[in-house]
Amino acid sequence: MSRAFALALCIWLTWISTARCADPVPADHAAKMTRGTELFKSRVREVFVKNCLRCHGGKKTEAGFDLATRDAALKGGEHGRAVVPGDAKGSLLYQLVAHQKMPDMPENADKLPESAIKTIAEWIDLGAPYDAPLLGRDAKSTLAGSGSHWSFQPVVRSEPPQVKNTSWPRDPVDRFVLAKLEARGLKPAPAADRRTLIRRVTFDLTGLPPTPEAVEAFVADTTPNAYEKVIDNLLASPAYGEHWGRHWLDLVRYCDSFDSRVTGKSDHDCLDAWRYRDWVVASLNRDLPYDQFVRMQLAGDLLPLPEAERPDGIVATGMLALGNWGGGDADKDKLLTDIVDDQIDVVGRSLLGLTIACARCHDHKFDPIATRDYYRLAGIFFSTHILPSVGLKTDGPPMLRIPLETATLVRQREDRERQLKDLEQALTAALVTQRERAKQRFRDQLPAHLLAAHDLTDPAALAAAAKAKNLNPRWLRLCRGTVKTAPGTLLGTHLPDALGIKGLHVWRNHAECFSFTVNVSGNVAHVSTLAMPPKTIAAHPGSATDVALVWTSPVAGSIELRGKLTDLDASCGDGVTWELRVIPVPGGAASLAAGTIDNGRAEEFGRAKILTTHVSPGDRIELVVKRRAEYTCDTTGLEFVVSQGAQKWNAAADWVAAIPSGPAKVGPWTVEDVRDSTPPLPPAVAGALAKWATARADTVSGKRTRPALESAARETAAVISAAGGAPFIPATGDLSDLDTPEGRAAVDRIRTEIAGLKKELAAPRSLANGAQDGGVPGSPHAGIHDVKVHLRGRYDRLGDLVSRGFPAVIHVANPPEIQTGSGRKELADWITRADHPLTSRVIANRVWQFHFGEGLVRTPSNFGALGERPTHPELLDYLARTLVDGGWSLKAFHKRLLLTATYRQSAAADPATLAADPDNKLWGRYPRHRLEAEAIRDSLLFVAGKLDSARGGLATRDFNAPRRSLYLMTIRSDRTGFGPLFDAADSTSPVEKRTVSTVAPQALFLMNHPFVKKQAAALAARVLGQPGADADRLDFAARVVFGRAATSDERKIGLEFLKVSDSTREAWAAWCHLLLETNEFAVVE
């Protein structure tokens, strides 16, 4: 045998051996794989993508296990093979999701529904085939390439299917439900009893329980339309809009305030959000068609509304303004992109049921939405503004507050503003004329005033003399030299041993600084960065006041003045200015010396050259320390000595020797706040008045004749007139008392008109947070424009410019083109088109969800590939068409659903139906559920008889207020308190469906909170007010709380409890409190 033949024979024998050892392929293998592939496409893919890929797909593969492709799934991971085709029970994947082995999967999440676990097991038993990878290029073309996903297809006008049990359906809707039940050999639950039904529908439509009277009336009403009448009454109740408005506010991330730190205090907060809330409630109550409801929220400011409705259009756009976008961001360009992303997100999820915002940085991973589509929408919102400016980098932006005025009111305001401007100009001219008249009167009359003042011997008779001689009293006082500058305010607060420093005394009127300080100790006092020498005094001006060290003269005659000022804090501040002045000389203050001290420097007065002045008893010498540009670190050491012959007054020595316990006053010394320093007289005027004083003295002593005095009066008047009339005619201010009666009346008329217009214009204006066309003023996006694609979502990396428009995958016939404006109006038109495949489906599904606990699509804000498919696709389309054909009336749609046999089912399901459909995806029973947070609190108030029915207006932060919970303030930054405890919506993002938790603090709240106890006591008072025996009262309490009479066990227990209780009122309060803590009170059957 040749070697080549032997080798060939070995290879052939090996192949034959291997072929004989391999398992034979089952005959039904191809059929199973086909069925498995269809199952993967229709159901398994959705489960894996939604629950598994985040940890076991693509770049992230926990434990080395990758589900993205079939090869990777069959390979397994660190724990070996996870998928054994044909053997689900032997597959680790199945064992983990079924919670047969640890760790439970999905990790840190709820267990998958039993139906999903069964589907995975069936798929594995069928061979675990994939139709395409879950990630990667092939996955993208499969998931997002064609727009063939069910939700992007046109809404089909479905015909209700035929059913076997023709007596059960009350509406075509019921035939869709019953057909699927019958196809599984199942049947619906029996009808709920009347008490259960009225309680259910009342809570569903109003968020409140029915009254006992309403329950009994419905139970007794045997007419065929009794239930329909109940629905009509509930839909007509204002409480309907409040309850369903809350559902909508969840979807649009509504809050009354962004941050508890600025609530109601800053225009950075959404101060006017409550108007949007009230508009939502009012719109639902008046059954505003849903398409118009949406249009107004997107573009109400742009719609051609009647003039009276234009304010509503502005308020409605509040939906776009109330987003969560981190207002404190110093990066203002990022801030603007975040605002737009928030707006796209709320529009996409709440109105379209799509996660469009996922395409901000890259093409959507699972849905056919390209990044270019995102920025086509972004251009619309970048061309819209909800802020008047981006604000300072160090602060958040202010919110736009739009006046809610009709065009007529706007024109009226503009007219008033023009009138005011004209009147203010007229007043300015009139005051100039008045000043000229005053100067003329002054020139003519001043000599007579000077002589009359000289002749006046009794100062108390001054007013009478002025009236008798028709003279101006003020001028007469000035001529007498008796007008004194208004003194400052004496420092009144004394702080001994300030800052814990022994011997350091401080006086002040304001907390901002130590206005006057005395160090009586023999040590240097160190205060922060300054050092104050022993036995010295210092002054510190404030932010709005200067400080004056004042010596009030106890003597007459000539005095000498000397002193020194030293800036004691060289480390900071900008120094001070100072002035030494005497008050009064006749008519005003005379400046004796002044100067400026730079930081850390000093300046003297009266040493190199003797400084003297004449004083009379009561005259004031003021040493005023004044701030410069700013006032911090301006502590200034003072040395000030006044002497007359041998007598001396030393400020520092006098203060150190005699510290007062009260205000800042020692002997002739005081320290005062000075707000408005009296300006010194012009030298010429001061000189003229001094000469006049000498002429008067000479006349009194006989050295000068009367004619000579009259001549001196005319000379003095001439000098003062030439200098402008000061101080007789103030440089500024009101000169009415110097004017003629006619001139005064003319000026007063103008002032009266101005005051009236200002009052009218100052009246509070109604404002709203909302949107306006044009990008944020002053920002790079100001005006109307398209935008470039932001590569990887970064505003500083820009790609192609894309025109404003709508996602290409969503087809409507002849979509509107954006030619002018932002495009919001066209967006509103596009979304509310009757042929739009998403809008009607999404809202029909939401209404179904709020009535039946879950939507036909159980991911109500995600109709994309990661969302669940509808349980009844044909029914969803039927409902969508019903809504549109009914003029988008939500109330009609509610009524249609509530009248169905499906809605009227009991929560107690047929046992076979419950076993076959534990998740109630076939709708074979009514879903028992707990009340929402607001309904629990409102019901407590309602049964207690304390609920305030007042509607609308500003929200309150008072949890104990008896208003509906809708009007309790929702503060985005605050997730504490009753609402979050009972799973109220988190306003940081759109909430499609509230979570329902059961935690101990909920029970503790109902057991112990004073609010609950107060309502229990009020309910007890209602019960005690009922006639009859205790058994009757027990019945009444149960009817109020549960809508039914007390059971025999409840009566027995209640009567025994009341019998052994000491206090009737406290016993009933405890019994009522017990009823309010029961599951039955908080659960709808």
VEXDREN-854923 format. One line per 8 residues: number of its first residue (from 0); their letters; for each residue x, y, z of C-alpha. Coordinates in steps of 0.5 Angstrom, whole numbers, plus 500, padded with zeros to 3 digits. Layout:
NUM> A> X/Y/Z | ...;
***
This chain:
0> MSRAFALA> 500/500/500 | 503/507/498 | 504/512/503 | 499/517/500 | 494/512/499 | 494/510/507 | 494/517/508 | 488/518/504;
8> LCIWLTWI> 484/512/507 | 486/515/514 | 482/521/513 | 476/518/510 | 476/513/516 | 476/519/520 | 471/523/517 | 466/517/517;
16> STARCADP> 467/516/524 | 466/523/526 | 459/523/522 | 457/517/525 | 458/519/532 | 455/526/531 | 447/527/533 | 442/527/527;
24> VPADHAAK> 439/533/526 | 432/533/528 | 426/533/523 | 423/539/525 | 429/543/526 | 428/548/521 | 421/549/523 | 423/550/530;
32> MTRGTELF> 428/555/528 | 423/559/523 | 418/559/529 | 424/561/534 | 426/567/529 | 419/570/529 | 419/569/536 | 425/573/537;
40> KSRVREVF> 423/578/532 | 417/579/535 | 418/579/543 | 425/576/545 | 429/582/542 | 425/587/546 | 426/584/552 | 433/583/551;
48> VKNCLRCH> 434/590/549 | 430/593/554 | 433/589/560 | 439/586/558 | 444/590/553 | 446/595/558 | 450/590/562 | 451/584/556;
56> GGKKTEAG> 452/588/550 | 457/591/546 | 463/594/550 | 460/593/556 | 459/585/558 | 459/583/565 | 462/577/567 | 464/576/560;
64> FDLATRDA> 457/574/557 | 455/578/551 | 448/578/548 | 449/582/542 | 450/576/537 | 448/569/537 | 455/567/537 | 457/571/543;
72> ALKGGEHG> 451/568/547 | 452/561/545 | 459/562/547 | 457/564/554 | 462/567/559 | 466/567/566 | 460/562/568 | 460/557/562;
80> RAVVPGDA> 455/556/557 | 449/561/558 | 444/558/553 | 444/551/551 | 439/551/544 | 433/546/545 | 434/546/553 | 431/552/557;
88> KGSLLYQL> 431/549/563 | 439/547/563 | 441/554/560 | 444/559/565 | 440/564/562 | 433/562/564 | 435/560/571 | 438/567/572;
96> VAHQKMPD> 432/570/569 | 427/565/573 | 431/567/579 | 432/559/580 | 440/561/581 | 444/567/584 | 445/573/582 | 438/574/580;
104> MPENADKL> 437/577/573 | 436/583/571 | 440/585/576 | 438/591/581 | 431/591/577 | 424/588/578 | 424/580/576 | 421/580/569;
112> PESAIKTI> 414/578/568 | 412/571/568 | 410/572/561 | 417/574/559 | 420/569/562 | 416/563/559 | 418/567/552 | 425/566/553;
120> AEWIDLGA> 424/559/555 | 420/557/549 | 425/561/545 | 431/557/547 | 427/550/546 | 426/552/539 | 434/553/538 | 435/560/540;
128> PYDAPLLG> 436/563/533 | 437/571/532 | 434/574/526 | 440/579/526 | 445/582/532 | 442/586/537 | 448/591/536 | 452/593/531;
136> RDAKSTLA> 451/595/523 | 447/590/522 | 442/591/528 | 442/598/526 | 439/597/519 | 434/592/522 | 432/596/528 | 432/603/525;
144> GSGSHWSF> 433/603/518 | 427/603/514 | 421/606/519 | 418/599/518 | 416/599/526 | 409/599/528 | 408/606/531 | 411/609/524;
152> QPVVRSEP> 405/606/520 | 399/610/519 | 393/609/523 | 389/604/521 | 381/604/521 | 380/597/524 | 374/594/524 | 371/591/531;
160> PQVKNTSW> 372/583/531 | 367/578/531 | 366/575/538 | 362/569/541 | 359/572/547 | 355/577/544 | 351/579/550 | 358/582/554;
168> PRDPVDRF> 360/587/549 | 357/594/551 | 361/598/546 | 365/596/540 | 371/597/544 | 369/591/548 | 369/586/542 | 377/587/541;
176> VLAKLEAR> 378/585/548 | 373/579/548 | 376/577/542 | 383/576/545 | 380/573/551 | 376/568/547 | 382/566/543 | 385/564/549;
184> GLKPAPAA> 379/560/552 | 378/565/557 | 373/570/560 | 372/577/563 | 371/578/570 | 364/579/572 | 361/586/573 | 363/590/579;
192> DRRTLIRR> 357/592/584 | 354/599/583 | 358/602/590 | 364/599/587 | 363/602/580 | 361/609/583 | 367/610/587 | 372/607/582;
200> VTFDLTGL> 369/612/576 | 369/618/581 | 376/617/583 | 378/616/576 | 375/623/574 | 376/627/580 | 381/624/584 | 376/625/590;
208> PPTPEAVE> 371/620/593 | 363/620/592 | 359/623/597 | 354/618/601 | 349/621/598 | 351/620/591 | 353/613/592 | 346/612/595;
216> AFVADTTP> 342/616/589 | 346/611/584 | 345/605/587 | 337/607/587 | 337/609/580 | 334/604/576 | 334/608/569 | 338/605/564;
224> NAYEKVID> 342/611/563 | 344/612/571 | 351/610/570 | 352/615/564 | 349/621/568 | 354/619/573 | 359/620/568 | 356/626/565;
232> NLLASPAY> 356/630/572 | 363/628/574 | 366/630/567 | 362/637/568 | 365/638/575 | 371/643/576 | 374/637/580 | 375/633/573;
240> GEHWGRHW> 380/639/570 | 384/639/577 | 385/631/577 | 386/630/570 | 390/637/570 | 395/633/575 | 396/627/570 | 398/632/564;
248> LDLVRYCD> 403/636/569 | 406/630/571 | 408/629/563 | 411/636/562 | 415/636/568 | 411/642/572 | 414/645/578 | 412/652/582;
256> SFDSRVTG> 419/653/583 | 426/651/581 | 429/652/587 | 427/652/595 | 433/658/596 | 429/663/591 | 422/661/591 | 418/667/590;
264> KSDHDCLD> 424/671/591 | 427/672/584 | 426/672/577 | 431/667/576 | 425/662/579 | 418/661/575 | 414/666/579 | 408/665/574;
272> AWRYRDWV> 408/658/573 | 401/657/576 | 398/661/571 | 400/655/566 | 397/650/571 | 391/654/572 | 390/654/564 | 391/646/563;
280> VASLNRDL> 386/645/569 | 381/650/565 | 382/648/558 | 381/641/560 | 374/643/564 | 372/646/558 | 374/640/553 | 379/644/549;
288> PYDQFVRM> 380/639/543 | 386/636/544 | 389/638/538 | 388/645/540 | 391/644/547 | 397/641/544 | 398/647/539 | 397/652/544;
296> QLAGDLLP> 403/649/548 | 407/649/542 | 406/656/539 | 400/659/543 | 403/666/542 | 404/665/534 | 397/662/533 | 391/667/530;
304> LPEAERPD> 387/667/536 | 381/672/538 | 384/678/542 | 381/676/548 | 384/669/548 | 391/671/546 | 394/672/553 | 392/664/554;
312> GIVATGML> 396/663/548 | 402/666/551 | 401/662/558 | 400/655/554 | 407/656/552 | 409/655/559 | 410/648/558 | 416/650/554;
320> ALGNWGGG> 419/654/559 | 418/650/566 | 424/645/564 | 430/642/568 | 436/645/565 | 441/647/571 | 440/654/571 | 446/655/575;
328> DADKDKLL> 451/653/569 | 456/658/568 | 457/656/561 | 452/659/558 | 453/656/551 | 452/649/554 | 446/652/558 | 442/654/551;
336> TDIVDDQI> 443/647/548 | 441/644/555 | 434/648/554 | 433/646/547 | 435/639/549 | 429/639/555 | 424/642/550 | 426/636/545;
344> DVVGRSLL> 425/631/550 | 418/634/553 | 415/634/546 | 418/628/544 | 416/623/550 | 410/627/552 | 407/628/545 | 410/623/540;
352> GLTIACAR> 412/617/545 | 419/618/542 | 426/619/546 | 428/624/540 | 433/627/545 | 437/620/545 | 439/623/538 | 443/629/541;
360> CHDHKFDP> 450/626/540 | 449/621/535 | 444/617/531 | 439/614/535 | 441/607/537 | 435/603/536 | 430/608/533 | 430/611/526;
368> IATRDYYR> 432/618/528 | 438/621/526 | 442/626/529 | 440/631/523 | 433/630/525 | 435/632/532 | 438/638/530 | 432/640/525;
376> LAGIFFST> 428/640/531 | 433/644/535 | 433/649/530 | 426/651/532 | 427/651/539 | 434/655/538 | 430/660/534 | 425/661/541;
384> HILPSVGL> 427/664/547 | 424/663/554 | 430/667/557 | 430/675/556 | 438/674/557 | 443/668/559 | 445/672/565 | 451/673/568;
392> KTDGPPML> 456/667/568 | 456/668/576 | 449/667/576 | 443/663/573 | 439/666/568 | 433/670/569 | 426/667/566 | 422/671/561;
400> RIPLETAT> 416/674/564 | 411/676/558 | 406/681/559 | 399/678/559 | 395/684/555 | 391/685/549 | 393/689/543 | 388/694/546;
408> LVRQREDR> 391/694/553 | 398/695/550 | 396/701/545 | 393/704/552 | 400/703/556 | 404/706/550 | 399/712/550 | 400/713/557;
416> ERQLKDLE> 408/712/557 | 408/717/552 | 403/722/556 | 408/721/562 | 414/723/558 | 411/729/555 | 408/731/562 | 415/730/565;
424> QALTAALV> 418/734/560 | 413/740/561 | 414/739/569 | 422/740/568 | 420/746/564 | 415/749/569 | 421/748/575 | 426/752/571;
432> TQRERAKQ> 421/758/570 | 419/757/577 | 426/758/579 | 427/764/575 | 421/767/578 | 424/765/585 | 430/769/583 | 427/775/581;
440> RFRDQLPA> 423/775/588 | 429/774/592 | 433/780/588 | 427/784/589 | 425/782/597 | 432/780/600 | 433/787/603 | 427/788/606;
448> HLLAAHDL> 428/781/609 | 435/783/612 | 432/789/615 | 426/786/618 | 430/780/621 | 434/786/624 | 428/789/627 | 425/783/630;
456> TDPAALAA> 427/783/637 | 422/777/639 | 424/770/635 | 418/767/637 | 414/773/633 | 418/771/627 | 412/767/624 | 407/773/625;
464> AAKAKNLN> 412/778/623 | 413/775/616 | 405/774/615 | 404/781/617 | 409/784/612 | 408/779/607 | 415/776/607 | 418/769/606;
472> PRWLRLCR> 418/766/613 | 424/761/611 | 428/767/608 | 427/771/615 | 430/765/619 | 436/765/615 | 437/773/615 | 436/772/623;
480> GTVKTAPG> 442/767/623 | 437/762/626 | 437/756/621 | 441/750/623 | 443/745/619 | 440/738/621 | 444/734/626 | 446/727/624;
488> TLLGTHLP> 443/721/628 | 447/720/635 | 450/713/635 | 446/710/640 | 448/702/641 | 454/702/646 | 458/695/646 | 463/695/652;
496> DALGIKGL> 469/690/651 | 467/689/644 | 470/683/641 | 472/680/648 | 477/686/648 | 478/689/655 | 477/696/655 | 475/697/648;
504> HVWRNHAE> 468/701/647 | 464/701/641 | 458/705/639 | 454/704/632 | 447/705/629 | 448/700/624 | 451/693/624 | 456/693/618;
512> CFSFTVNV> 461/697/622 | 464/700/629 | 462/707/627 | 466/710/633 | 471/706/638 | 475/708/644 | 481/704/647 | 481/706/654;
520> SGNVAHVS> 486/701/656 | 493/702/656 | 495/696/651 | 494/696/643 | 488/693/641 | 488/689/635 | 482/688/631 | 483/684/625;
528> TLAMPPKT> 488/687/621 | 488/694/625 | 492/696/631 | 489/701/635 | 494/705/640 | 492/705/648 | 487/711/650 | 485/713/643;
536> IAAHPGSA> 479/714/639 | 477/712/632 | 471/713/627 | 469/709/621 | 464/711/616 | 459/706/613 | 456/704/607 | 451/710/607;
544> TDVALVWT> 453/715/612 | 459/719/614 | 461/720/622 | 462/726/625 | 465/728/632 | 462/734/634 | 464/739/639 | 458/743/641;
552> SPVAGSIE> 460/750/644 | 459/752/651 | 462/759/650 | 462/765/646 | 468/768/642 | 474/766/638 | 477/759/639 | 483/755/636;
560> LRGKLTDL> 482/748/633 | 488/743/632 | 488/736/630 | 490/730/626 | 487/724/623 | 490/717/621 | 488/711/617 | 489/705/622;
568> DASCGDGV> 489/700/617 | 494/700/612 | 493/693/609 | 486/694/606 | 481/700/604 | 482/706/600 | 483/711/605 | 478/717/607;
576> TWELRVIP> 476/724/606 | 475/729/612 | 472/736/613 | 472/741/619 | 466/745/619 | 463/750/624 | 455/750/624 | 452/755/623;
584> VPGGAASL> 454/762/621 | 448/766/618 | 445/761/613 | 449/755/613 | 456/751/614 | 462/754/614 | 468/749/612 | 474/751/616;
592> AAGTIDNG> 479/745/613 | 478/739/609 | 483/734/606 | 484/727/603 | 488/721/607 | 490/715/603 | 491/708/605 | 495/708/611;
600> RAEEFGRA> 497/715/611 | 495/721/616 | 494/729/616 | 494/734/621 | 490/741/621 | 491/747/626 | 499/746/628 | 503/749/622;
608> KILTTHVS> 498/755/622 | 493/757/628 | 486/755/626 | 481/760/629 | 474/761/628 | 468/765/632 | 463/761/636 | 457/763/640;
616> PGDRIELV> 454/758/645 | 450/752/641 | 454/753/635 | 457/746/633 | 464/744/630 | 464/738/626 | 470/733/624 | 467/729/619;
624> VKRRAEYT> 470/723/617 | 467/721/610 | 468/714/606 | 471/714/599 | 470/709/593 | 468/704/598 | 468/704/606 | 471/697/608;
632> CDTTGLEF> 478/698/613 | 477/705/614 | 478/706/621 | 481/713/622 | 484/715/629 | 482/722/631 | 486/727/635 | 482/733/636;
640> VVSQGAQK> 483/739/641 | 479/745/642 | 482/751/646 | 480/758/648 | 485/761/653 | 487/756/658 | 481/752/657 | 482/746/653;
648> WNAAADWV> 477/740/651 | 481/734/648 | 477/729/645 | 481/723/646 | 482/725/653 | 475/727/655 | 472/720/652 | 477/716/655;
656> AAIPSGPA> 476/719/662 | 469/718/662 | 466/713/658 | 458/713/658 | 454/707/658 | 449/710/653 | 449/714/647 | 455/717/644;
664> KVGPWTVE> 455/723/648 | 461/726/653 | 460/733/656 | 460/738/649 | 462/732/645 | 458/727/641 | 459/722/635 | 453/722/630;
672> DVRDSTPP> 452/719/623 | 451/724/618 | 448/722/612 | 447/729/608 | 453/733/609 | 451/741/609 | 455/744/603 | 459/750/605;
680> LPPAVAGA> 457/757/603 | 460/760/597 | 466/765/600 | 463/771/597 | 456/770/601 | 459/768/607 | 463/774/607 | 457/778/605;
688> LAKWATAR> 453/775/611 | 459/777/616 | 459/784/614 | 452/784/614 | 453/782/622 | 458/787/623 | 453/792/620 | 448/790/625;
696> ADTVSGKR> 452/790/631 | 455/797/629 | 447/800/628 | 446/797/635 | 452/800/638 | 450/807/635 | 456/807/630 | 452/806/624;
704> TRPALESA> 445/810/622 | 439/807/619 | 440/809/612 | 447/806/613 | 444/799/615 | 439/800/609 | 445/801/604 | 449/795/607;
712> ARETAAVI> 442/791/606 | 442/792/599 | 450/791/598 | 449/784/602 | 443/782/597 | 447/784/591 | 452/780/593 | 448/774/595;
720> SAAGGAPF> 444/775/588 | 450/775/584 | 452/768/587 | 446/765/585 | 442/766/592 | 444/761/596 | 442/759/601 | 436/762/600;
728> IPATGDLS> 434/759/594 | 437/752/594 | 441/749/588 | 436/743/587 | 429/741/590 | 422/744/591 | 421/752/590 | 414/752/591;
736> DLDTPEGR> 414/756/597 | 418/761/594 | 413/762/588 | 407/766/586 | 400/762/588 | 399/762/580 | 405/759/579 | 405/754/584;
744> AAVDRIRT> 398/752/582 | 400/751/575 | 406/746/577 | 401/742/582 | 397/741/576 | 402/738/572 | 405/734/578 | 398/731/580;
752> EIAGLKKE> 397/729/572 | 404/725/573 | 402/722/579 | 396/719/576 | 399/716/570 | 405/713/575 | 400/710/579 | 396/707/573;
760> LAAPRSLA> 402/705/570 | 405/702/576 | 399/697/577 | 401/690/578 | 401/687/571 | 399/680/569 | 405/676/567 | 407/669/565;
768> NGAQDGGV> 413/665/564 | 413/662/556 | 416/662/550 | 417/668/544 | 420/667/537 | 427/669/536 | 433/666/540 | 435/668/547;
776> PGSPHAGI> 437/676/546 | 444/677/546 | 446/670/545 | 449/667/539 | 443/664/538 | 439/671/538 | 434/671/532 | 431/666/527;
784> HDVKVHLR> 436/661/524 | 438/654/522 | 443/650/526 | 449/646/525 | 449/639/528 | 453/639/534 | 458/633/533 | 458/628/539;
792> GRYDRLGD> 453/634/542 | 458/639/543 | 457/646/541 | 464/647/540 | 464/642/535 | 460/643/529 | 458/639/523 | 453/641/517;
800> LVSRGFPA> 448/646/517 | 441/643/517 | 434/646/516 | 429/647/521 | 424/641/520 | 421/634/523 | 424/627/523 | 424/624/516;
808> VIHVANPP> 421/617/519 | 415/620/521 | 411/621/515 | 405/625/514 | 402/628/507 | 404/635/505 | 408/636/511 | 408/644/513;
816> EIQTGSGR> 414/648/511 | 418/653/515 | 419/659/511 | 418/664/517 | 419/665/524 | 422/659/529 | 418/654/526 | 414/652/532;
824> KELADWIT> 407/654/529 | 409/649/523 | 411/644/528 | 404/645/532 | 401/644/525 | 405/637/524 | 404/634/530 | 396/635/531;
832> RADHPLTS> 395/633/523 | 390/628/523 | 394/623/519 | 400/623/524 | 402/616/526 | 404/618/533 | 400/623/536 | 393/620/537;
840> RVIANRVW> 396/614/539 | 400/616/544 | 394/620/547 | 389/615/546 | 394/610/550 | 395/615/556 | 388/616/557 | 387/608/557;
848> QFHFGEGL> 393/608/562 | 390/612/567 | 383/609/567 | 386/602/566 | 392/602/570 | 397/600/564 | 397/603/557 | 395/598/551;
856> VRTPSNFG> 403/600/550 | 406/599/557 | 411/604/555 | 407/610/554 | 412/615/553 | 416/610/548 | 413/607/542 | 420/606/539;
864> ALGERPTH> 424/600/539 | 425/599/546 | 418/600/548 | 413/595/548 | 409/593/543 | 401/594/544 | 397/588/547 | 392/590/542;
872> PELLDYLA> 394/594/536 | 388/594/532 | 384/597/539 | 389/602/539 | 388/604/532 | 381/604/533 | 381/608/539 | 386/613/536;
880> RTLVDGGW> 381/614/530 | 375/615/535 | 379/620/538 | 380/624/532 | 373/623/529 | 370/625/535 | 374/632/534 | 379/630/539;
888> SLKAFHKR> 374/631/545 | 377/628/551 | 371/628/555 | 367/624/549 | 373/619/549 | 373/618/557 | 366/617/557 | 366/612/551;
896> LLLTATYR> 372/608/555 | 368/609/562 | 361/606/559 | 365/600/556 | 364/593/559 | 371/592/560 | 372/598/565 | 366/596/569;
904> QSAAADPA> 369/589/570 | 370/587/577 | 377/587/580 | 376/579/582 | 378/576/576 | 376/569/573 | 381/564/576 | 383/561/569;
912> TLAADPDN> 384/568/566 | 388/570/572 | 392/564/572 | 393/565/564 | 394/572/564 | 397/575/571 | 400/581/568 | 393/583/565;
920> KLWGRYPR> 395/584/558 | 388/581/556 | 384/586/560 | 380/581/563 | 379/584/570 | 379/591/573 | 386/593/576 | 386/594/583;
928> HRLEAEAI> 390/600/585 | 392/605/590 | 390/612/590 | 396/617/588 | 399/622/593 | 394/627/591 | 388/623/592 | 390/620/599;
936> RDSLLFVA> 391/627/602 | 385/630/598 | 380/625/600 | 383/626/608 | 380/633/607 | 374/631/603 | 371/626/608 | 373/630/614;
944> GKLDSARG> 369/636/611 | 375/641/610 | 376/641/603 | 377/648/600 | 374/648/593 | 377/655/592 | 381/654/585 | 387/657/582;
952> GLATRDFN> 392/662/584 | 398/662/587 | 401/655/590 | 402/655/598 | 407/652/601 | 403/650/607 | 402/643/607 | 396/644/612;
960> APRRSLYL> 392/648/608 | 385/645/606 | 386/646/599 | 387/641/594 | 394/638/593 | 394/641/586 | 395/647/589 | 401/645/594;
968> MTIRSDRT> 407/648/592 | 412/643/588 | 419/645/588 | 424/642/584 | 430/642/589 | 425/639/594 | 424/631/594 | 422/631/601;
976> GFGPLFDA> 415/631/605 | 408/628/603 | 408/628/596 | 415/624/595 | 413/619/600 | 407/617/597 | 410/617/590 | 408/624/587;
984> ADSTSPVE> 411/625/580 | 419/628/580 | 419/634/576 | 426/634/574 | 423/630/568 | 417/628/564 | 413/622/568 | 409/618/564;
992> KRTVSTVA> 407/613/570 | 408/614/577 | 411/608/581 | 408/605/587 | 412/603/593 | 410/600/599 | 414/603/605 | 414/603/613;
1000> PQALFLMN> 414/611/613 | 407/611/609 | 404/607/615 | 408/611/620 | 405/618/616 | 398/616/617 | 399/613/624 | 402/619/627;
1008> HPFVKKQA> 402/626/623 | 398/631/626 | 395/633/619 | 392/626/619 | 390/626/626 | 386/633/625 | 382/630/619 | 380/624/623;
1016> AALAARVL> 378/629/629 | 374/633/624 | 371/626/621 | 369/624/628 | 365/631/629 | 361/630/623 | 360/623/625 | 358/625/632;
1024> GQPGADAD> 353/630/629 | 349/625/626 | 342/623/629 | 341/616/632 | 345/611/636 | 352/609/635 | 351/603/630 | 348/608/626;
1032> RLDFAARV> 354/613/626 | 358/607/625 | 355/606/619 | 355/613/617 | 363/613/618 | 363/607/613 | 359/610/608 | 363/617/608;
1040> VFGRAATS> 370/613/608 | 368/607/604 | 362/608/600 | 358/603/604 | 355/601/610 | 359/598/616 | 360/590/616 | 357/586/622;
1048> DERKIGLE> 364/585/624 | 366/592/624 | 359/594/628 | 361/589/633 | 368/591/634 | 366/599/634 | 361/598/639 | 365/594/644;
1056> FLKVSDST> 371/599/642 | 366/605/644 | 364/602/650 | 370/601/654 | 373/608/652 | 373/614/657 | 372/620/652 | 366/619/647;
1064> REAWAAWC> 370/625/642 | 377/622/643 | 374/615/642 | 370/617/635 | 377/620/633 | 381/614/634 | 376/610/630 | 375/615/625;
1072> HLLLETNE> 383/615/625 | 383/607/624 | 378/608/618 | 383/613/615 | 389/608/615 | 386/602/612 | 387/599/605 | 380/600/603;
1080> FAVVE> 380/607/604 | 387/608/600 | 385/603/594 | 380/603/588 | 377/596/587;
***
